[in-house]
Amino acid sequence: MNPDGSWDRGWHLDIQCDDAHKTGIIKALVGDSAGNIYVGGGFVTPSGSRRNLARFNAKGELDTAWRVDADGGPVETLAIDDDGNLFVGGFFTQISGVQRPYLAKVRDGKVVGEWSRESPCQFRRWR
């Protein structure tokens, strides 16, 4: 959106289909105070360097320095707290190679090691 509320037709995110699911879908968007946009869903970036989770700048350009992805399934939801922590929820099993099924906390492009979901619940996808 432009500052006047009109649609910015020149802005777009460059994502592609996730080969496993043959779909490219964005399920979650959240912005931070620095103007970055975090995108979650079931997709890959054109370079193949990001799967299901990516960060873009305000111009819609992929942030190649932020190297976090979600493996094993799509990202369904994203949230950022006041301290800049990114919370990621979905049907993935790993975040950047770290075992974090369903829920993860990311800070400064790294998985927060001391934080994980502790739940006896079984998570199901409702349609």
C-alpha positions as CSV (number, residue, x, y, z in Angstrom):
1,M,0.0,0.0,0.0
2,N,1.1,3.5,-0.7
3,P,1.1,6.1,2.2
4,D,-2.2,7.5,0.8
5,G,-3.9,4.1,1.1
6,S,-3.9,3.3,-2.6
7,W,-2.6,-0.1,-3.9
8,D,1.1,-0.2,-5.0
9,R,0.8,-2.1,-8.2
10,G,4.5,-2.2,-8.8
11,W,5.2,-4.1,-5.5
12,H,5.3,-7.9,-5.6
13,L,7.0,-10.8,-3.9
14,D,8.8,-13.3,-6.1
15,I,7.9,-16.8,-4.9
16,Q,7.3,-20.0,-6.7
17,C,5.5,-23.3,-6.2
18,D,6.7,-25.8,-3.6
19,D,7.7,-28.8,-5.7
20,A,6.3,-31.3,-3.2
21,H,2.8,-29.7,-3.1
22,K,2.7,-28.1,-6.6
23,T,1.3,-25.0,-5.1
24,G,2.7,-21.7,-4.1
25,I,0.7,-20.1,-1.3
26,I,1.2,-17.4,1.2
27,K,-0.6,-18.1,4.4
28,A,1.0,-15.5,6.7
29,L,2.5,-12.0,6.5
30,V,3.9,-9.9,9.3
31,G,6.0,-6.8,9.4
32,D,8.6,-5.6,11.8
33,S,9.5,-2.1,13.1
34,A,12.4,-1.9,10.6
35,G,10.1,-2.3,7.6
36,N,10.9,-5.9,6.9
37,I,8.1,-8.3,5.8
38,Y,8.1,-11.9,6.9
39,V,6.2,-14.3,4.6
40,G,5.1,-17.8,5.5
41,G,3.3,-20.5,3.6
42,G,4.1,-23.3,1.1
43,F,6.5,-22.0,-1.4
44,V,10.2,-21.6,-2.5
45,T,12.0,-18.5,-3.6
46,P,13.2,-18.4,-7.3
47,S,16.8,-19.2,-6.2
48,G,15.5,-22.1,-4.2
49,S,17.3,-20.7,-1.2
50,R,14.2,-20.3,1.0
51,R,11.4,-22.8,1.7
52,N,8.1,-21.8,3.3
53,L,9.6,-18.9,5.2
54,A,11.4,-15.7,3.9
55,R,12.1,-12.1,4.8
56,F,11.7,-9.3,2.3
57,N,12.5,-5.6,2.5
58,A,9.9,-2.9,2.1
59,K,10.6,-2.9,-1.7
60,G,9.7,-6.6,-1.9
61,E,13.3,-7.7,-2.4
62,L,14.4,-11.0,-0.8
63,D,16.7,-10.4,2.1
64,T,19.5,-12.8,1.2
65,A,21.3,-12.2,4.5
66,W,18.4,-13.6,6.5
67,R,18.8,-17.4,6.1
68,V,15.9,-19.1,7.8
69,D,13.6,-21.6,6.3
70,A,11.0,-24.2,7.3
71,D,11.3,-27.8,6.2
72,G,8.8,-30.6,6.3
73,G,5.6,-28.6,5.8
74,P,4.1,-25.1,5.3
75,V,4.2,-22.2,7.7
76,E,0.6,-21.3,8.8
77,T,1.1,-18.3,11.1
78,L,3.6,-15.7,12.1
79,A,3.8,-13.2,14.9
80,I,6.4,-10.7,16.2
81,D,6.7,-9.5,19.8
82,D,7.9,-6.2,21.0
83,D,11.4,-7.5,21.4
84,G,11.6,-8.4,17.7
85,N,11.3,-12.2,18.2
86,L,9.5,-13.9,15.3
87,F,7.2,-16.8,16.3
88,V,6.5,-19.3,13.5
89,G,3.7,-21.9,13.6
90,G,2.8,-24.5,11.1
91,F,3.2,-28.1,9.9
92,F,7.0,-28.0,9.5
93,T,9.4,-30.3,11.4
94,Q,12.6,-28.1,11.3
95,I,13.6,-24.5,11.2
96,S,17.0,-24.0,9.5
97,G,17.9,-27.6,10.2
98,V,17.0,-27.4,13.9
99,Q,14.3,-29.8,15.1
100,R,11.3,-27.6,16.0
101,P,8.1,-29.3,15.1
102,Y,5.0,-27.0,14.7
103,L,6.3,-24.0,16.6
104,A,9.6,-22.1,16.7
105,K,11.0,-18.8,17.9
106,V,13.6,-17.0,15.7
107,R,15.7,-14.0,16.8
108,D,18.2,-12.2,14.5
109,G,17.9,-15.0,11.9
110,K,18.7,-17.8,14.4
111,V,16.5,-20.3,16.0
112,V,16.2,-19.6,19.8
113,G,17.5,-22.8,21.3
114,E,16.1,-22.5,24.8
115,W,12.5,-22.0,23.6
116,S,10.3,-24.7,22.1
117,R,6.8,-25.9,22.3
118,E,6.1,-28.3,25.2
119,S,2.7,-29.7,24.5
120,P,1.1,-33.2,24.8
121,C,-1.4,-32.0,22.2
122,Q,-1.5,-33.5,18.7
123,F,-1.8,-30.9,16.1
124,R,-4.2,-31.4,13.2
125,R,-4.9,-29.5,10.0
126,W,-8.6,-28.5,9.9
127,R,-10.1,-27.7,6.5
